[in-house]
Amino acid sequence: MENEQLERVTVKQAAAELNMDYRTVQYLISAGRLPIGHAVKREGCNRTTYYIYRAALDAYKKSLKGEKDGEPVQGNTEQRIDEGIPEGI
C-alpha cells in the first residue's frame, strides 16, 4: 500500500489522464494550483523536476468526477465551483 502512495507518474502520463497539455500540467503544479505533486527547481540548474504521485492524481480525478471517498459529492453550485467540480457532474 505504501508503494502505491509513493508511485510516481510522469508529467506526460498525468497530462494524458487529465486531458491537458503537459506544459499546462507543469505550469499548474509550479503555481501550486494542481494538488497532485510538486515542482522542485534546484539552485544553479535551469531544469525543474516534477514529482507527481499516483495516489494524489487518482484522488484529484475522483474530485473532478464529484466523488470523495468513493461517494458522490453533493453541494450547491458555488461550493462545487470553489472545489473545482464541474457543474454537469
Secondary structure, DSSP 8 states (H G I E B T S, - for coil): -HHHHH-EE-HHHHHHHHTS-HHHHHHHHHTT-STTEEEEE-TT-S-EEEEEEHHHHHHHHHHHHTEETTEE----HHHHHHTT--TT-
